[in-house]
Amino acid sequence: MKWLGFTSFALLATMGTAIAGQATDITSPNSDVPYLGVHGTFTLDASLPESLHDPRNPGRLVFEEMERFSFYRDFAGNDAIAENCEYSYSGAAPDPFYYPEFQGSIWDLFELVSEDEACQGFKYVALRAPHGDPIHMHFRYGGETSSFDELLAMSTDEETSLDPWWSTYCAEGVVACD
């Protein structure tokens, strides 16, 4: 889906989404921010061992106007996993563990619309839009056999030392942000 402007973002960000068959009236905490803040480069928080040593976490994420995402293994962006993957915004959903106690614990959901084979491992993307001081975000993804429900349910998963999966990414140039 091509975006027409900020008004479209705000409208979609406040529409809510259906998760696990239930309609929600959740609004993105960044509904008043252009592109929900999902624009720019973010690198893995090197100060958090649980993020840094989790093999699921790309080192660098690049977002272009909330519709094109690129994923890199390294912090510098020299080793691409998938580039210029196109996404549509699918709404916002509450974190099943932290919400409603923490009202800002809301995930923005994006679904892959491009056909590029390299992007298929990132079919579903859930992220806690950029927030805090310093600015940071949280990111999860899943491939074709995944779903938004699965990504959200990870907040309650305690099966391994790396779960719940709660990777942290800093705005480019910041090395510790959470």
Phi, psi and omega per residue, in radians:
M1 nan 2.285 3.077
K2 -1.585 2.393 -3.111
W3 -1.534 2.504 -3.112
L4 -1.647 -0.342 -3.125
G5 2.779 -3.134 -3.075
F6 -1.037 -0.614 3.133
T7 -0.993 -0.685 3.107
S8 -1.118 -0.695 3.129
F9 -1.090 -0.856 -3.092
A10 -1.085 -0.727 3.128
L11 -1.081 -0.872 3.133
L12 -1.127 -0.641 -3.099
A13 -1.187 -0.343 -3.127
T14 -1.855 -0.008 -3.083
M15 -1.268 -0.461 -3.033
G16 1.458 3.061 -3.106
T17 -2.612 2.839 3.102
A18 -1.743 2.095 3.105
I19 -2.142 2.316 -3.131
A20 0.918 0.657 3.051
G21 1.348 0.087 -3.129
Q22 -2.048 2.272 3.104
A23 -1.273 2.477 3.090
T24 -2.153 2.716 3.066
D25 -1.999 0.853 -3.103
I26 -1.591 2.409 3.111
T27 -1.946 2.418 3.050
S28 -1.049 2.347 3.085
P29 -1.060 -0.332 -3.127
N30 -1.818 0.406 -3.072
S31 -1.065 -0.356 3.126
D32 -1.743 0.165 -3.133
V33 -1.863 2.330 3.107
P34 -0.928 2.323 -3.136
Y35 1.034 0.387 -3.074
L36 0.989 0.297 -3.082
G37 1.430 0.018 -3.100
V38 -1.566 1.216 -3.129
H39 -2.732 2.122 -3.138
G40 2.198 -2.980 -3.077
T41 -1.953 2.385 3.127
F42 -2.298 2.463 3.107
T43 -2.133 2.643 -3.109
L44 -1.000 2.383 3.128
D45 -1.192 1.868 -3.078
A46 -1.256 -0.204 -3.121
S47 -1.538 -0.156 -3.110
L48 -1.877 1.796 -3.117
P49 -0.966 -0.625 -3.127
E50 -1.139 -0.483 3.033
S51 -1.510 -0.815 -3.055
L52 -1.068 -0.647 -3.054
H53 -1.745 0.124 3.090
D54 -1.468 2.040 -3.056
P55 -1.130 -0.232 3.122
R56 -1.325 -0.322 -2.971
N57 -1.553 2.050 2.977
P58 -1.110 2.679 3.132
G59 -1.338 -0.490 -3.049
R60 -2.473 2.414 3.063
L61 -2.176 2.349 3.091
V62 -2.180 2.177 -3.136
F63 -2.018 2.315 3.079
E64 -2.045 1.907 3.063
E65 0.851 0.626 3.014
M66 1.105 0.248 3.132
E67 -2.270 -0.300 3.090
R68 -2.178 2.149 -3.114
F69 -2.091 2.478 3.032
S70 -2.233 2.529 -3.044
F71 -2.224 2.295 -3.093
Y72 -2.240 2.511 3.104
R73 -1.195 -0.623 -3.033
D74 -1.828 2.872 -3.124
F75 -1.221 -0.542 -3.063
A76 -1.411 -0.298 -3.118
G77 1.454 0.482 3.123
N78 -1.634 -0.343 -3.058
D79 -2.052 1.542 -3.057
A80 -1.280 2.386 2.941
I81 -1.597 -0.882 3.112
A82 -2.714 2.394 -3.107
E83 -2.187 2.594 3.058
N84 0.955 0.709 3.063
C85 -1.316 2.319 -3.095
E86 -1.712 2.391 -3.052
Y87 -2.263 2.724 2.943
S88 -2.043 2.561 3.129
Y89 -1.348 2.276 -3.087
S90 -1.925 0.109 3.101
G91 1.930 -2.990 -3.105
A92 -2.119 2.637 -3.136
A93 -2.516 2.546 -3.138
P94 -1.306 2.576 3.029
D95 -1.221 2.238 -3.053
P96 -1.205 -0.237 3.127
F97 -1.762 -0.824 -2.994
Y98 -1.593 -0.423 -3.124
Y99 -1.580 2.395 0.227
P100 -1.674 -0.026 -3.131
E101 -0.943 -0.740 3.077
F102 -1.944 1.749 -3.016
Q103 -1.044 -0.443 3.132
G104 -1.451 -0.017 -3.111
S105 -1.419 1.287 -3.099
I106 -2.247 2.340 3.126
W107 -1.712 2.360 2.962
D108 -1.619 2.377 -2.991
L109 -1.995 2.366 -3.115
F110 -2.309 2.413 3.118
E111 -2.073 2.368 3.140
L112 -1.088 2.357 3.066
V113 -2.078 -0.245 3.129
S114 -1.456 2.780 -3.063
E115 -1.699 -0.072 -3.082
D116 -0.943 2.184 -3.096
E117 -1.028 -0.650 -3.137
A118 -1.097 -0.453 -3.097
C119 -1.446 -0.268 -2.999
Q120 -1.055 -0.465 3.081
G121 -1.236 -0.169 -3.139
F122 -2.094 0.693 -3.081
K123 -1.078 -0.717 3.126
Y124 -2.022 2.244 3.105
V125 -2.177 2.241 3.030
A126 -2.100 2.287 3.095
L127 -2.507 2.526 2.960
R128 -1.474 1.885 -3.040
A129 -0.902 2.687 -3.100
P130 -0.861 2.327 -3.079
H131 -2.746 3.007 3.010
G132 1.434 -3.135 3.131
D133 -2.438 1.873 0.076
P134 -1.285 2.761 -3.118
I135 -1.024 2.301 3.063
H136 -2.641 2.982 3.123
M137 -2.558 2.942 3.093
H138 -2.156 2.598 -2.914
F139 -2.537 2.378 3.004
R140 -2.426 2.720 3.106
Y141 -2.634 2.843 3.073
G142 -2.652 2.731 -3.127
G143 -1.522 -2.818 -3.046
E144 -1.050 -0.504 -3.131
T145 -1.579 0.083 3.139
S146 -1.641 -2.985 3.077
S147 -2.860 2.921 3.047
F148 -1.104 -0.685 3.121
D149 -0.994 -0.767 -3.134
E150 -1.120 -0.761 -3.134
L151 -1.118 -0.717 3.122
L152 -1.190 -0.697 -3.113
A153 -1.106 -0.342 3.129
M154 -1.061 -0.366 3.113
S155 -1.138 -0.367 -3.128
T156 -1.859 0.051 -3.104
D157 -1.454 2.196 3.114
E158 -2.232 0.493 -3.035
E159 -1.275 -0.541 -3.115
T160 -2.274 2.956 -3.134
S161 -1.169 -0.302 3.142
L162 -1.631 0.031 3.139
D163 -2.065 2.589 0.130
P164 -1.264 2.521 -3.100
W165 -1.228 1.969 -3.047
W166 -2.460 1.052 -3.120
S167 -1.112 2.594 -3.123
T168 -2.165 2.301 -3.134
Y169 -2.162 2.358 3.126
C170 -1.724 2.692 2.975
A171 -1.023 2.506 -3.089
E172 -0.866 2.347 3.130
G173 1.666 -0.189 3.111
V174 -1.822 2.270 -3.071
V175 -1.790 -0.265 3.087
A176 -2.444 2.120 -2.987
C177 -2.417 -0.005 -3.101
D178 -1.903 nan nan
